[in-house]
Amino acid sequence: MVKRKNNVYRGYLVTKFGRGKKLVFQTIINEKEWSTMIESDLKTAIDAWIDEGIEPGYRL
């Protein structure tokens, strides 16, 4: 069973799937789903989108 944990960062819902080495953080930015295995990378992408209007250039 995959555990889900939600939190909100700067108005975006960040969903945490899995646990341990199979952990993935996911959100929707500009109607596109963005995922990463490192939470700080996802928060950096959200910051860039909000502050500079730059769409993140990576996806998992």
N, C-alpha and C positions, 0 to 999 in steps of 0.2 A: 504494500500500500504506500502510495506517495503522499507525504504530508505537505500541506500548503500552509504558508503563513503570509499574511498580507500586512504591509505597512504603507504609509503615504510619505512621499518625499517631494516637497515643493509642489504639491497638488497632483502628482502622478502616483497611481497605485503601483507599488512594487510587490510582485508576488514571488515568494521563495518556494521553489519546488525541490523535493528530495531532501537528502541529508548526506553528510560526509563528503566523499569524493564525487558523488552524483548530484551535487547541489547546483541549481541554476536559478538566477535572478532574472525576472522578466517584467517588462512594462510595455505600454503602447505609447509611442511618440509620433505625432503627426499621422495618425491612423495606420502606423506600421508597428509590428511587433518587434521589440528589441530584446535580446537575451545575452547574458554573459555569465561566466562562472565566478566573477569577482564583483562583489556588490559596489565597491568604490568606482569601478569602471562604468557601471550603469548610472551611478549618481553623477559622475563627470559628464556623461552623455546628456543627462537631463539638464545639468547646469549650462552646458554649451548651447543646448537647444533654447532654453529660456533666456539666457543672458545675451547671446550673440546671434540667435536665429540660425545656427549651423546644425544641420542634420548629422547625427552620428554616422561615421563611415564604416562601422563594423557591425556584423551580426553573427550570431552563432548558429 
